[in-house]
Amino acid sequence: MDIHLHRTYFKESTNGALFIRDSFFGFCIELPWLNNRRNVSCIPEGTYILKARYSQKFGHHLILENVKNRTLILIHPANDALKELKGCIAPVTCLSGIGKGTSSKNLLNKLVSKCYQAFDRNETVKLIIKS
């Protein structure tokens, strides 16, 4: 299963739109592009394999594999990129500004459900990030 993230870059943060099977799924917020610097930048555009992950803090969520010069890049809930993200990606139901959104947990749960169903079918789940 391929998930497409189409980004729009701003000085303050990055907004994006998620598509699954060419259908709009929701939005994403991220940090601004600052040359892939740890904890302050979104990750480079490219194709990444997603895997299931669980933690006490976020519950069920997703992790991106093989991000150049980065580790623990997650897809987890957040509604304010600058306050809640350190390079990760947060799905949001609605955008409320640059790097800000609403109802992140709701959309994350829907995304995790779709991905976990694909994992159960032994499908590879890819996140393809483009501008």
TAMO-V82501 format. One record per helix or strand of 3 or more residues. SS is the DSSP state (alpha for helix, beta for strand). FROM is the first residue (numbers start at 1). LEN is the number of residues. Records with the same first field share a line. If there is no record, write none. Layout:
SS: FROM-LEN  FROM-LEN
//
This chain:
beta: 2-8  13-8  23-9  46-10  59-6  89-4  94-4  100-3  125-6
alpha: 81-4  104-17
//
